[in-house]
Amino acid sequence: MRTNLTGTWLVSKYVCINMRDAKQGGSIINISSIGGIDRGHLPGGLAYSSSKTGVVTLTKVMAMELGAYDIRVNSINPGLFNSEITKGLMEKEWLNNVAQRTVPLRTYGTTDPALTKLVRYLIHDSSAYVTGNAFIVDAGQTLPGAPIFSSL
């Protein structure tokens, strides 16, 4: 909770004050998780899911409050990605079996380009009409109708 939600709020608070006072508008991107949306909650993830759900709500309220200053606020809610942090997990054979049975695209992403291109879009002027959204990047894992991991 302290890092995921309180940390996001504190950083956003001070960044937003500076952005508001600069009167140049801009874009804020909060990082949440599929754990912060429906169908992304897993048993044992109470604190994590609660904190990430809080980040999504924080994003939406910030978007409402900061729109008057031409500041856009969105969140990115990634699923499981192949990265340095998840390297050990990704080497497990059973995880590939989970992807084959529960992820519509049958794979897990890599941060580049899946996340980096989205970040570039959200900070660019081409997203000037986009605010208050939670962008889910999970290969379809949380779509209604996709099998849920805990049901395997």
N, C-alpha and C positions, 0 to 999 in steps of 0.2 A: 504494500500500500504506500509506504513512504517513498519509494523510488518511482513506481509506475504512475501513481496518481498525484500525490503531494508534490513530487519533484516536477512533474509536467506542469502542474498548476503554478508553482513558484517561478519556474523559468518563463512560462507564458506570461505571467503577470508583469514581470519586469521588462520583457521584450515588448509586450504590447504597449506599455507606458511610453517607451522610447519611440515605437512606431507611430503611436497616436500623436505624440508631440512633434515628430518630424513632418507630419502632414503629407506623406508621400504614398500612403497606402501600402499594399504589399500582401504577402501570403505567409500564413503560418501552417505548418504541417505537423500534426501530432501523430505519434506512432502508438497504435493500440494493438489489437490482435484479434484473430477470430475467436479467441477466448472471451472477448468482450461483446459478442453478439449472440443472438439465439442460434442454436445448433452448434456452437463452438464451445459450449460449457462441457467440462468433463468432471467426473467424480474426483475428489481430492484437490480440485482447483478453486476452492472457495475464495481465498484471498486474491489469487491471480485474476480470476474471472471478474470478481467484483471491482478490482482496481482498473482493469481494462474496459469494463462497462462504464466506469466513471470517466475514463478518458474520452469515450465516445460522447457522453453527455456533456462533458466540459467543452468539447469541440463544438457541439451544436449551440450551446448557450453563448460561447465566445463569438461564434459567427453572427448570432443575432445582435449581440452588444457592440461588436466592432465593425459591422457593416456600414454604419454611419461615417466611419473614418476611412472607408474604402480598403479595409483590411479583410481579406478572405481567410477563413479558417476551415481546414478539412483534416480528416484523419485517414491514415492508411492502416488497414487491418489485415496484416499478412497471416497466412497459414504457415505450415511448416516449409522451411526453405533449407536448401543445402548451403551451409556456410561454415565458417571456422567453429562457431559455437556448437553446431549440430553435427559436426564431422563424425564423431564416434557413433552417434545414433544412426546416421545415414548408412553406416557400414553394416548395420544389422540386416540380415536377410528378411526377417519377419516384417520389417518396415516396408519393404518393397511389396510384399504380399498385401499389406494394409492398403497401400496406394492402389494396387490393382483392383481391390474390392470396394473401396470407399471413395475414391477420388475420380470424378468423371473424366478428367484428362489423364488419369492413370500415372501420374508422376508428381514429384515435388519440384518446385522451382529453384532457380538460382537468383540471387539478389540483382544481378545484372544480366539481362535487361529488365526483368519483371518489375522490380521496385524502382530502379534508378530512372527509367523512362517515365514512370508515373510521377516521381518527384519533379523531374524536369518540366513535365506538363503543368503540374500544380503551381510551380513558381513562375511560370511563363505567363505573359499577357494573354495568351490564347485561352487561359482558364479564368479570364476576368469575370465571367458570369457563373462561376462555380464556387459555392461556399456552403458550409454546414453538412458536408457529405462524409460518410464513412466508406472509403473505397476498399472493398474486399478483394484481396489478391490471394486466392487459395486453390486455384485449379478446379473450382466448383465443389470443393469438399463440403461446404455448408449449405449447398442448395437443398431446398425441400425435395424429398424423394431420393436423395443420395443416401446410401446406407451409413449409419452412424458407427463410428469406431467402437464405442462401448457395446454395440449389439453383436459384435463378431464373436 
